[in-house]
Amino acid sequence: MKILVLGSGAREHAIVLALADEGAGHEVFAAPGNAGIARDATIVDVDMLDGAAMSSFANENGIGLVVVGPEAPLVAGVADELRERGIPVFGPGKAAAQLEGSKGFAKRIMDEANVPTGRAARAASADEVAAALDEFGAPYVVKADGLAAGKGVIVTDDRAAAIAHAEEYLPGGPVLIEEFLSGPEVSLFFLSDGDTVRALSPAQDFKRALDGDEGPNTGGMGAYSPLPWLADRFGDEAAFVDEVTNTIALPVIRQLDTEGTPFIGLLYAGLIITDDGVKVIEFNARFGDPETQIVLPRLTTPLSQLLLDAANGTLEDQPAPSFSDEVAVTVVLASEGYPESPVKGREITGLAEAEAVEGVHVAHAATAERDGRLIATGGRVLNVVARGADIAQARARAYEAISRITLEGGQFRTDIAAKVA
């Protein structure tokens, strides 16, 4: 099958690699891709935000499936235009993608579907922000309502910092002030065809820039899967997945369908396990990053069939996806200055040496080839992904590999999955 993957990050590289690992002879294209993706797919020069151009390319080249990686094309309605032209696409339409594009929309859907989540207040002015902060108390949680590349959220005990964060986003519209929820966080992905859902394996990511969960929020500095401690709380992973499926994923999918906005694609549930049960922190409308990089390498069911069945509305024909017993850990290598002001344009070396470590591969997030050199082009540059028999082995392999990579000023956390190793 000819498959077109939209996006340029490590998430999209992970999708491309998973498709290649099936050994089914797929012809994979990517737009716009990056230097790593270019090794494993054919790069095409088509604007991923231009639905008409994407549809024309897909029709002219016999594309059998389009997989939309990042949120921007979804919120722009690219999936709608592809579907209107009869092209199977994995990714929700513009209306359903508001589940990620608008925190306010997501809260309303959750309220309508009786999905457990924290209390929230919408604030359109500095005075309303201050009043809501005082109502909920510290720690303060402030979220930009729209897309913010994973960095629109602040959790702080500093009231002035919470107000400053809100004021940064208020010119673009209201912000959400939320109740602080305490407990371990879990990311759980659901494939959806608008009616049926199929869960992937739970993962946990690390959003803060620095060790010990200190520093500013980022798009994610590392992740691991599966989560052995879920068994202590729920009996086993399957019981946890069943609970989230029945109390969160299916009610949301059914509510969106009732409203005439069926969700076809990847529902990302950002969850927190509180003393009062599992609650939703946020939804995304696409594969999460960096969790995709460690969930897909463990997937043994062919990814292409899952995505195609979701796109075609036949996901009920698929049994629950299967996963290997291996553990996967990823550590993100970021540029100096990330996330506030990443330094770009520096050379990266040592990738071959890193991938020589057993069980390791490198997913490219922000790279380009220039004059025969590999260059960092963004904040999060590489994901070093390692598999092992247990978390300790996977961690050791990941950190051995990342130690072999050189990027001037490069930074990474040294404690990814350390507490569960």
VEXLOSE-562315 format. One line per 2 residues: number of its first residue (from 1); for each residue x, y, z of C-alpha. Coordinates in nm, 3 decimals. Example, Ala and Ser with C-alpha at 12.3 -4.5 7.8 and 13.67 -1.06 7.14 Angstrom:
% VEXLOSE-562315
1 = 1.230 -0.450 0.780; 1.367 -0.106 0.714
//
This chain:
% VEXLOSE-562315
1 = 0.000 0.000 0.000; 0.110 0.357 -0.065
3 = 0.093 0.557 0.259; 0.148 0.931 0.309
5 = 0.252 1.047 0.658; 0.216 1.418 0.736
7 = 0.459 1.574 0.982; 0.824 1.637 1.055
9 = 0.893 1.516 1.408; 1.005 1.208 1.598
11 = 0.641 1.100 1.628; 0.613 1.084 1.249
13 = 0.949 0.908 1.224; 0.819 0.648 1.471
15 = 0.509 0.595 1.255; 0.721 0.558 0.941
17 = 0.951 0.308 1.117; 0.655 0.105 1.245
19 = 0.513 0.083 0.892; 0.852 -0.022 0.754
21 = 0.899 -0.286 1.026; 0.584 -0.467 0.910
23 = 0.781 -0.598 0.614; 0.472 -0.562 0.397
25 = 0.644 -0.367 0.121; 0.455 -0.044 0.181
27 = 0.567 0.257 -0.022; 0.580 0.533 0.237
29 = 0.585 0.906 0.159; 0.627 1.190 0.408
31 = 0.561 1.564 0.403; 0.761 1.755 0.502
33 = 0.968 1.495 0.692; 1.318 1.547 0.830
35 = 1.666 1.404 0.776; 1.588 1.083 0.962
37 = 1.252 1.026 0.797; 1.423 1.077 0.460
39 = 1.620 0.755 0.524; 1.300 0.553 0.558
41 = 1.044 0.727 0.334; 1.021 0.934 0.017
43 = 1.002 1.303 0.101; 0.746 1.505 -0.098
45 = 0.738 1.882 -0.131; 0.373 1.947 -0.050
47 = 0.246 2.185 0.219; 0.084 1.966 0.485
49 = -0.152 2.253 0.577; -0.285 2.275 0.220
51 = -0.570 2.026 0.199; -0.624 2.078 -0.174
53 = -0.258 2.019 -0.256; -0.247 1.713 -0.031
55 = -0.561 1.570 -0.194; -0.421 1.627 -0.543
57 = -0.093 1.457 -0.457; -0.273 1.163 -0.298
59 = -0.503 1.112 -0.597; -0.228 1.152 -0.855
61 = 0.002 0.904 -0.679; -0.248 0.637 -0.576
63 = -0.212 0.695 -0.203; -0.419 0.436 -0.016
65 = -0.395 0.595 0.329; -0.299 0.935 0.469
67 = -0.181 0.948 0.832; -0.190 1.295 0.987
69 = 0.076 1.325 1.257; 0.069 1.675 1.412
71 = -0.223 1.879 1.537; -0.195 2.182 1.308
73 = -0.318 2.011 0.986; -0.607 1.856 1.180
75 = -0.725 2.185 1.326; -0.683 2.339 0.979
77 = -0.929 2.084 0.836; -0.689 1.896 0.607
79 = -0.853 1.562 0.695; -1.193 1.696 0.589
81 = -1.072 1.784 0.242; -0.900 1.449 0.196
83 = -1.218 1.263 0.296; -1.429 1.472 0.063
85 = -1.204 1.355 -0.219; -1.255 0.990 -0.119
87 = -0.906 0.938 0.028; -0.885 0.720 0.342
89 = -0.734 0.934 0.617; -0.640 0.860 0.976
91 = -0.707 1.184 1.161; -1.020 1.367 1.278
93 = -1.191 1.645 1.085; -1.164 2.008 1.192
95 = -1.474 2.003 1.414; -1.372 1.691 1.608
97 = -1.009 1.810 1.630; -1.133 2.094 1.851
99 = -1.105 1.836 2.127; -0.738 1.939 2.119
101 = -0.769 2.277 1.952; -0.988 2.421 2.228
103 = -0.959 2.328 2.594; -1.300 2.488 2.648
105 = -1.458 2.264 2.383; -1.297 1.958 2.542
107 = -1.433 2.050 2.886; -1.784 2.091 2.745
109 = -1.770 1.753 2.573; -1.650 1.591 2.895
111 = -1.931 1.755 3.092; -2.191 1.637 2.838
113 = -2.048 1.283 2.844; -2.011 1.269 3.225
115 = -1.639 1.203 3.194; -1.439 1.248 3.517
117 = -1.215 1.555 3.507; -1.113 1.847 3.725
119 = -1.321 2.159 3.778; -1.237 2.449 3.547
121 = -1.321 2.814 3.493; -1.291 3.008 3.168
123 = -1.126 3.348 3.215; -1.123 3.623 2.954
125 = -0.954 3.901 3.151; -0.684 3.946 3.413
127 = -0.951 4.013 3.677; -1.131 3.691 3.591
129 = -0.801 3.503 3.603; -0.723 3.637 3.949
131 = -1.069 3.551 4.079; -1.049 3.195 3.945
133 = -0.701 3.143 4.088; -0.824 3.250 4.428
135 = -1.128 3.024 4.400; -0.926 2.710 4.324
137 = -0.618 2.794 4.531; -0.259 2.674 4.494
139 = -0.105 2.491 4.320; -0.237 2.700 4.032
141 = -0.311 2.542 3.692; -0.341 2.772 3.391
143 = -0.394 2.646 3.034; -0.395 2.826 2.702
145 = -0.723 2.744 2.530; -0.571 2.680 2.186
147 = -0.271 2.495 2.046; 0.059 2.569 2.220
149 = 0.293 2.286 2.114; 0.268 2.123 2.458
151 = 0.392 2.435 2.637; 0.066 2.623 2.705
153 = 0.025 2.486 3.058; 0.173 2.606 3.384
155 = 0.141 2.443 3.726; 0.287 2.660 3.999
157 = 0.254 2.773 4.360; 0.354 3.124 4.248
159 = 0.036 3.328 4.195; 0.224 3.603 4.011
161 = 0.374 3.348 3.771; 0.029 3.199 3.708
163 = -0.111 3.543 3.627; 0.184 3.624 3.400
165 = 0.133 3.297 3.211; -0.236 3.374 3.164
167 = -0.161 3.726 3.042; 0.077 3.583 2.780
169 = -0.212 3.394 2.619; -0.509 3.624 2.692
171 = -0.454 3.836 2.377; -0.543 3.524 2.178
173 = -0.861 3.453 2.374; -0.977 3.315 2.709
175 = -0.764 3.080 2.918; -0.870 2.799 3.148
177 = -0.801 2.798 3.520; -0.830 2.446 3.654
179 = -0.842 2.259 3.979; -0.508 2.098 4.063
181 = -0.523 1.719 4.053; -0.264 1.509 4.234
183 = -0.141 1.162 4.139; 0.064 0.973 3.880
185 = -0.004 1.060 3.516; -0.066 0.814 3.234
187 = -0.097 0.859 2.858; -0.333 0.619 2.683
189 = -0.399 0.620 2.307; -0.722 0.505 2.147
191 = -0.769 0.432 1.778; -1.122 0.535 1.678
193 = -1.332 0.495 1.364; -1.603 0.723 1.504
195 = -1.787 0.439 1.677; -1.544 0.165 1.789
197 = -1.224 0.222 1.987; -0.913 0.009 2.032
199 = -0.664 0.098 2.304; -0.286 0.086 2.271
201 = -0.050 0.024 2.562; -0.028 0.283 2.843
203 = 0.280 0.503 2.869; 0.416 0.774 3.096
205 = 0.599 1.082 2.974; 0.808 1.350 3.145
207 = 0.707 1.706 3.061; 0.943 1.913 3.274
209 = 1.275 2.016 3.123; 1.497 1.924 3.417
211 = 1.567 1.627 3.643; 1.333 1.581 3.934
213 = 1.043 1.723 3.735; 1.183 2.073 3.772
215 = 1.200 2.355 3.519; 0.953 2.471 3.255
217 = 0.701 2.255 3.074; 0.817 2.113 2.741
219 = 0.673 1.903 2.463; 0.815 1.600 2.649
221 = 1.168 1.497 2.748; 1.124 1.121 2.766
223 = 0.881 0.835 2.820; 0.852 0.464 2.897
225 = 0.606 0.178 2.841; 0.453 -0.040 2.980
227 = 0.380 0.079 3.335; 0.446 -0.202 3.584
229 = 0.294 -0.013 3.877; -0.053 -0.017 3.719
231 = -0.086 -0.378 3.834; -0.050 -0.269 4.197
233 = -0.341 -0.026 4.161; -0.575 -0.200 3.918
235 = -0.482 -0.568 3.931; -0.336 -0.557 3.581
237 = -0.294 -0.327 3.282; -0.601 -0.470 3.107
239 = -0.829 -0.371 3.397; -0.700 -0.014 3.382
241 = -0.747 0.001 3.005; -1.101 -0.137 3.033
243 = -1.193 0.122 3.294; -1.062 0.412 3.088
245 = -1.224 0.274 2.773; -1.567 0.251 2.933
247 = -1.567 0.566 3.146; -1.370 0.804 2.925
249 = -1.293 0.702 2.565; -1.625 0.555 2.455
251 = -1.841 0.826 2.621; -1.637 1.098 2.447
253 = -1.646 0.925 2.108; -2.022 0.871 2.139
255 = -2.083 1.232 2.245; -1.891 1.362 1.944
257 = -2.086 1.128 1.716; -2.414 1.248 1.868
259 = -2.315 1.605 1.788; -2.245 1.516 1.425
261 = -1.868 1.538 1.455; -1.745 1.177 1.447
263 = -1.390 1.134 1.569; -1.186 0.922 1.325
265 = -0.824 0.900 1.429; -0.618 0.888 1.746
267 = -0.775 0.999 2.073; -0.495 1.076 2.319
269 = -0.616 1.069 2.678; -0.388 1.244 2.924
271 = -0.493 1.092 3.256; -0.420 1.128 3.624
273 = -0.487 0.863 3.887; -0.621 1.051 4.189
275 = -0.749 0.923 4.523; -1.097 0.967 4.374
277 = -1.023 0.763 4.063; -0.895 0.816 3.710
279 = -0.958 1.164 3.569; -0.878 1.340 3.242
281 = -0.619 1.616 3.239; -0.644 1.680 2.865
283 = -0.722 1.527 2.528; -0.516 1.544 2.213
285 = -0.644 1.456 1.867; -0.330 1.276 1.743
287 = -0.050 1.045 1.851; 0.139 1.185 2.149
289 = 0.505 1.279 2.138; 0.729 1.127 2.282
291 = 0.497 0.841 2.387; 0.445 0.721 2.028
293 = 0.818 0.658 2.004; 0.800 0.388 2.275
295 = 0.447 0.250 2.225; 0.477 0.168 1.853
297 = 0.805 -0.031 1.880; 0.622 -0.268 2.117
299 = 0.319 -0.308 1.887; 0.307 -0.651 1.719
301 = -0.024 -0.602 1.535; 0.038 -0.442 1.193
303 = -0.006 -0.067 1.239; -0.115 -0.011 0.878
305 = -0.418 -0.240 0.916; -0.526 -0.070 1.238
307 = -0.501 0.276 1.084; -0.675 0.172 0.763
309 = -0.962 0.004 0.949; -1.008 0.317 1.158
311 = -1.009 0.534 0.846; -1.261 0.304 0.672
313 = -1.494 0.259 0.969; -1.419 -0.111 1.014
315 = -1.221 -0.109 1.337; -1.473 -0.346 1.500
317 = -1.329 -0.616 1.274; -0.995 -0.582 1.452
319 = -0.926 -0.753 1.787; -0.742 -0.566 2.058
321 = -0.389 -0.475 1.942; -0.107 -0.697 2.070
323 = 0.221 -0.585 2.224; 0.553 -0.748 2.300
325 = 0.661 -0.806 2.659; 0.964 -0.583 2.603
327 = 1.000 -0.252 2.782; 1.078 0.061 2.581
329 = 1.237 0.382 2.711; 1.308 0.700 2.519
331 = 1.529 0.992 2.618; 1.503 1.320 2.427
333 = 1.814 1.511 2.325; 1.728 1.882 2.306
335 = 1.914 2.188 2.187; 2.077 2.436 2.420
337 = 1.821 2.688 2.542; 1.518 2.463 2.494
339 = 1.229 2.527 2.554; 1.252 2.906 2.578
341 = 1.500 2.987 2.299; 1.662 2.680 2.143
343 = 1.990 2.727 1.957; 1.961 2.589 1.603
345 = 2.210 2.504 1.331; 2.463 2.301 1.530
347 = 2.608 1.977 1.400; 2.510 1.636 1.540
349 = 2.754 1.343 1.535; 2.772 0.993 1.680
351 = 2.439 0.852 1.562; 2.590 0.539 1.409
353 = 2.773 0.472 1.735; 2.449 0.526 1.932
355 = 2.253 0.286 1.713; 2.524 0.025 1.755
357 = 2.402 -0.025 2.114; 2.183 -0.336 2.132
359 = 1.810 -0.264 2.120; 1.856 0.103 2.027
361 = 1.733 0.315 1.740; 1.716 0.692 1.702
363 = 1.401 0.876 1.593; 1.470 1.219 1.443
365 = 1.266 1.513 1.570; 1.429 1.826 1.427
367 = 1.715 1.751 1.188; 1.830 1.838 0.838
369 = 2.117 1.744 0.607; 2.338 2.038 0.506
371 = 2.658 1.993 0.307; 2.682 1.633 0.421
373 = 2.641 1.721 0.788; 2.347 1.646 1.019
375 = 2.217 1.970 1.171; 1.978 2.043 1.458
377 = 1.686 2.254 1.336; 1.471 2.286 1.648
379 = 1.432 2.239 2.020; 1.379 1.866 2.060
381 = 1.630 1.717 1.819; 1.645 1.339 1.866
383 = 1.471 1.059 2.054; 1.702 0.779 2.162
385 = 1.473 0.475 2.190; 1.585 0.158 2.366
387 = 1.412 -0.175 2.421; 1.501 -0.428 2.687
389 = 1.376 -0.714 2.900; 1.298 -0.472 3.182
391 = 1.309 -0.100 3.254; 1.659 -0.113 3.405
393 = 1.803 -0.272 3.092; 1.617 -0.040 2.854
395 = 1.729 0.267 3.055; 2.090 0.154 3.059
397 = 2.087 0.105 2.683; 1.921 0.443 2.619
399 = 2.170 0.634 2.830; 2.468 0.445 2.691
401 = 2.350 0.536 2.341; 2.280 0.903 2.411
403 = 2.625 0.938 2.568; 2.772 0.858 2.226
405 = 2.594 1.146 2.052; 2.754 1.489 2.034
407 = 2.555 1.813 2.001; 2.717 2.129 2.133
409 = 2.507 2.254 2.426; 2.275 1.954 2.394
411 = 2.070 1.869 2.702; 1.872 1.570 2.827
413 = 1.721 1.449 3.151; 1.913 1.179 3.336
415 = 1.617 1.044 3.537; 1.371 0.915 3.277
417 = 1.195 0.610 3.430; 1.451 0.604 3.714
419 = 1.190 0.566 3.988; 1.046 0.249 3.835
421 = 1.371 0.084 3.725
//
